[in-house]
């Protein structure tokens, strides 16, 4: 067994000096490269996040039904940039652990709770869109209630994230410990206790697999609905409103149906952009978090490969952090474009 750098686990294993060693030159070079990448992406993301927030306050480009949850994504990204990134970058450049347990707990808790929240917010956004899409069977009143009170979804997302993230801070069901090269902290995936194994199993099911399956299903449904409705001709819609006489039919077509069709197409465009934005966000989430999940699961089942190759876990953890930092930027820049796009109804 090889531990990557001095001070890793040394607080709990002072009697065993074999668990402590100096980082190699290549590990230090790698950690400084990782620290530089994380620092640059964090600074750029911070600037873009602040700019996007101020721009949206002036132009109100975001749809009301997405506002609270997208703002939650911004808040989550800023928390990672402000709280987690500084300590990780400092340790990467120093190539040494700060050896302060409190910093490890704070950084581990902050990264973990915001990682859970990112997944749950994508899930909540998908549920809201599913309920308020143009073909929803819900009443208009209920749809408006969901749009106006989606702040509650955001609160629920963070409460559920805290339910998973708080027990390790209290020493119940795993704990927060250094990972990989030792310059960042996460769950102690080597916890062999029964409570720890049950916690990890429920964690992967409740935070990773089930939410991703639901999000993919909902977005496939919305995509099919949008595709079907955008190919629905006004002549078909007229069958829903039978009108006697050619003159009244044309007047209805030019006044009420035309306006209604435009409103419907505007809403469908929002739904289409949402599917694109959420789809890209989910793909990025899967690409970023699946390697981390695979390595973590391997550690849970006793695999020692990541211990002998600590750069692997560090790479996976940094990918996950970059995903949390950049997710709102990608999402908002795709979603907000609906405010400037014009739709032409295809009436013949």
C-alpha positions in Angstrom: 0.0 0.0 0.0 1.4 3.4 -1.0 0.2 6.8 0.4 0.8 9.7 -1.9 2.0 12.4 0.4 3.0 13.2 3.9 0.3 14.0 6.5 -2.3 11.8 4.7 -4.0 9.8 7.4 -1.1 10.6 9.7 -3.3 12.2 12.3 -5.0 8.9 12.9 -2.0 6.8 12.3 0.9 8.5 14.1 2.3 5.1 15.3 2.7 3.8 11.8 5.2 5.9 9.8 5.0 3.6 6.8 1.8 5.3 5.9 3.6 8.6 5.3 5.9 9.6 2.4 7.0 12.5 0.4 5.4 13.3 -3.0 7.6 12.5 -6.0 8.7 15.2 -8.5 6.3 13.9 -11.1 3.4 14.0 -8.6 4.2 17.6 -7.7 4.3 18.6 -11.4 1.0 16.9 -12.0 -0.6 18.5 -8.9 0.6 22.0 -10.0 -0.8 21.4 -13.5 -4.1 20.4 -11.9 -4.1 23.4 -9.6 -3.4 25.7 -12.5 -6.2 24.3 -14.6 -8.6 24.5 -11.6 -7.6 28.0 -10.8 -8.0 29.3 -14.4 -11.4 27.6 -14.9 -12.6 28.9 -11.6 -11.6 32.5 -12.3 -13.2 32.4 -15.8 -16.4 30.7 -14.4 -16.7 33.2 -11.5 -16.5 36.2 -13.9 -19.0 34.6 -16.3 -21.4 33.7 -13.5 -21.4 37.2 -12.1 -21.8 38.7 -15.6 -24.7 36.3 -16.4 -26.5 37.1 -13.1 -26.3 40.8 -13.6 -27.3 40.5 -17.3 -30.3 38.4 -16.4 -31.5 40.9 -13.8 -31.6 43.5 -16.5 -33.0 41.5 -19.4 -35.0 38.8 -17.7 -34.2 36.3 -20.4 -34.7 33.2 -18.2 -38.1 31.7 -18.2 -39.9 32.1 -14.8 -40.3 28.3 -14.4 -36.5 27.9 -14.5 -35.4 30.9 -12.6 -35.0 29.6 -9.0 -33.3 26.4 -9.9 -30.9 28.0 -12.4 -30.0 30.5 -9.7 -29.4 27.6 -7.4 -26.9 26.2 -10.0 -25.1 29.6 -9.9 -25.0 29.5 -6.1 -23.7 26.0 -6.1 -21.0 26.8 -8.6 -19.9 29.9 -6.6 -19.8 27.9 -3.4 -17.4 25.5 -5.0 -15.2 28.3 -6.4 -15.1 30.4 -3.2 -15.0 27.6 -0.5 -13.4 24.5 -2.0 -11.1 25.7 -4.8 -8.8 28.0 -2.7 -7.6 25.3 -0.3 -7.3 22.7 -3.1 -5.3 25.0 -5.4 -3.0 26.1 -2.5 -2.2 22.5 -1.6 -1.6 21.6 -5.2 0.9 24.4 -5.7 2.6 23.7 -2.3 2.6 20.0 -3.0 1.9 19.4 0.6 -1.2 18.9 2.8 -2.2 21.7 5.1 -2.8 19.1 7.7 -5.8 20.8 9.3 -8.7 18.4 9.7 -11.3 21.2 9.8 -10.2 22.4 6.3 -10.5 18.9 5.0 -14.0 18.5 6.4 -15.2 21.9 5.1 -13.8 21.3 1.6 -15.1 17.7 1.5 -18.6 18.6 2.7 -18.9 21.6 0.4 -17.8 19.7 -2.7 -20.0 16.7 -1.8 -23.2 18.6 -1.0 -22.9 20.7 -4.1 -22.2 17.6 -6.2 -25.4 16.1 -4.9 -27.3 19.3 -5.4 -26.2 19.6 -9.0 -27.8 16.2 -9.8 -31.0 17.0 -7.8 -31.4 20.4 -9.5 -31.2 18.8 -12.9 -33.8 16.4 -11.8 -36.0 19.1 -10.4 -35.7 21.2 -13.6 -36.8 18.2 -15.6 -39.8 17.5 -13.4 -40.9 21.1 -13.6 -40.6 21.1 -17.4 -42.4 17.7 -17.6 -45.3 19.2 -15.6 -45.5 22.5 -17.5 -44.6 21.4 -21.1 -47.0 22.4 -23.9 -48.7 19.0 -23.9 -49.0 18.6 -20.1 -52.2 17.1 -18.7 -52.0 19.2 -15.6 -54.4 22.1 -15.2 -53.2 25.6 -16.1 -53.6 26.7 -12.5 -51.4 23.9 -11.2 -48.8 24.7 -13.9 -48.7 28.3 -12.8 -48.3 27.3 -9.2 -45.3 25.2 -10.1 -43.7 28.0 -12.1 -44.3 30.6 -9.4 -43.1 28.4 -6.5 -40.2 26.4 -7.9 -38.1 27.9 -5.2 -39.5 25.1 -3.0 -37.9 22.6 -5.4 -34.5 24.3 -4.9 -34.9 24.1 -1.1 -35.8 20.4 -1.3 -32.7 19.8 -3.5 -30.4 21.3 -0.9 -32.1 19.6 2.0 -31.8 16.2 0.3 -28.1 16.9 -0.5 -27.5 17.8 3.2 -29.2 14.5 4.2 -26.4 12.7 2.4 -23.6 15.1 3.3 -24.1 15.7 7.0 -23.7 12.2 8.5 -20.0 11.9 7.4 -19.2 15.2 9.1 -20.6 13.8 12.4 -18.6 10.6 12.0 -21.7 8.6 11.1 -21.5 6.4 8.1 -18.1 7.2 6.6 -16.1 10.4 7.1 -14.4 13.1 5.0 -10.7 12.2 4.3 -8.0 13.2 1.8 -8.2 11.5 -1.6 -5.8 10.7 -4.3 -2.6 12.8 -4.0 -4.1 14.1 -0.8 -4.7 17.7 -1.9 -8.5 17.4 -1.9 -11.0 15.7 0.4 -14.0 13.5 -0.1 -15.7 10.5 1.4 -13.6 7.8 3.0 -14.3 5.2 0.4 -12.1 2.7 2.2 -14.5 2.5 5.1 -15.1 -1.2 5.7 -17.8 -0.9 8.3 -21.3 -2.3 7.6 -22.9 1.1 8.1 -20.4 2.6 5.7 -21.1 0.0 3.0 -24.8 0.5 3.3 -24.4 4.2 3.1 -22.3 4.0 -0.1 -24.8 1.6 -1.7 -27.8 3.9 -0.9 -25.7 6.9 -2.0 -25.0 5.5 -5.5 -28.6 4.5 -5.9 -30.2 7.7 -4.6 -27.8 10.3 -6.0 -26.4 8.8 -9.2 -28.4 6.0 -10.8 -32.1 6.8 -10.1 -31.9 10.6 -10.8 -30.0 10.0 -14.1 -32.5 7.4 -15.2 -35.5 9.8 -14.4 -33.8 12.8 -16.1 -33.1 10.8 -19.3 -36.6 9.4 -19.4 -38.3 12.9 -18.9 -36.1 14.6 -21.5 -36.8 11.9 -24.1 -40.5 12.3 -23.4 -40.3 16.1 -23.7 -38.2 15.8 -26.9 -40.8 13.6 -28.5 -43.6 15.8 -27.3 -42.0 18.9 -28.8 -41.2 17.2 -32.1 -44.8 16.0 -32.4 -46.4 19.3 -31.5 -44.1 21.4 -33.8 -45.3 19.3 -36.7 -49.0 19.7 -35.8 -50.5 21.9 -38.5 -53.1 24.6 -37.9 -55.5 22.8 -40.0 -55.5 20.0 -37.5 -55.9 22.4 -34.6 -59.0 23.8 -36.3 -60.7 20.5 -35.7 -60.5 21.2 -32.0 -62.5 24.4 -32.5 -65.2 23.6 -35.1 -66.5 26.9 -36.6 -69.5 27.2 -39.0 -68.9 29.1 -42.2 -65.8 30.0 -44.2 -65.7 33.7 -43.1 -65.8 32.8 -39.4 -63.2 30.2 -39.9 -60.8 32.6 -41.6 -61.4 35.2 -38.9 -60.8 32.7 -36.2 -57.6 31.6 -38.0 -56.3 35.1 -38.4 -57.1 36.3 -34.9 -57.3 33.7 -32.2 -55.7 30.7 -33.6 -52.8 32.5 -35.1 -51.9 34.2 -31.8 -52.4 31.0 -29.9 -50.2 29.1 -32.4 -47.4 31.6 -31.9 -47.6 31.4 -28.1 -47.6 27.6 -28.4 -44.6 27.7 -30.6 -42.7 30.1 -28.4 -43.3 27.8 -25.5 -42.3 24.8 -27.5 -39.0 26.6 -28.4 -38.3 27.0 -24.7 -39.0 23.3 -24.2 -36.7 22.4 -27.1 -33.9 24.6 -25.8 -34.4 23.1 -22.3 -34.0 19.6 -23.7 -30.8 20.6 -25.4 -29.4 22.4 -22.3 -30.4 19.6 -19.9 -29.1 16.9 -22.3 -25.7 18.6 -22.6 -25.6 19.1 -18.8 -26.5 15.4 -18.1 -23.9 14.2 -20.6 -21.2 16.4 -18.9 -22.4 15.2 -15.5 -22.1 11.5 -16.6 -18.7 12.0 -18.3 -17.4 13.9 -15.2 -18.8 11.8 -12.4 -18.8 8.3 -13.8 -15.0 7.9 -13.6 -15.1 9.2 -10.0 -18.0 6.8 -9.2 -16.2 3.8 -10.8 -13.0 4.5 -8.9 -14.9 5.1 -5.6 -16.9 1.8 -6.1 -13.6 0.0 -6.7 -12.3 1.3 -3.4 -15.4 0.3 -1.6 -14.9 -3.3 -2.8 -11.3 -3.2 -1.7 -9.4 -2.5 -4.9 -5.9 -1.1 -4.2 -5.2 0.3 -7.7 -6.1 3.9 -6.9 -3.8 3.8 -3.8 -0.9 2.8 -6.0 -1.9 5.3 -8.6 -3.2 8.3 -6.6 -3.2 10.6 -9.7 -6.2 8.6 -11.0 -8.5 9.6 -8.1 -7.2 13.2 -8.2 -8.0 13.4 -12.0 -11.5 12.0 -11.4 -12.2 14.4 -8.5 -11.0 17.4 -10.5 -13.2 16.5 -13.4 -16.2 16.4 -11.0 -15.3 19.8 -9.5 -14.9 21.3 -13.0 -18.4 19.9 -13.9 -19.9 21.6 -10.8 -18.1 24.9 -11.6 -19.0 25.1 -15.4 -22.4 23.5 -15.4 -24.5 26.7 -14.9 -22.5 28.5 -17.6 -23.2 25.8 -20.3 -26.8 25.5 -19.2 -27.6 29.2 -19.0 -26.0 30.1 -22.4 -28.1 27.6 -24.2 -31.3 28.3 -22.3 -31.4 32.0 -22.3 -31.2 32.3 -26.1 -35.0 31.8 -26.4 -35.5 35.4 -25.6 -33.9 36.6 -28.8 -35.1 33.9 -31.2 -38.0 34.7 -33.5 -40.5 32.0 -34.5 -42.3 32.0 -37.7 -45.5 29.9 -37.8 -45.7 27.7 -40.8 -49.2 28.2 -41.9 -50.4 27.3 -45.3 
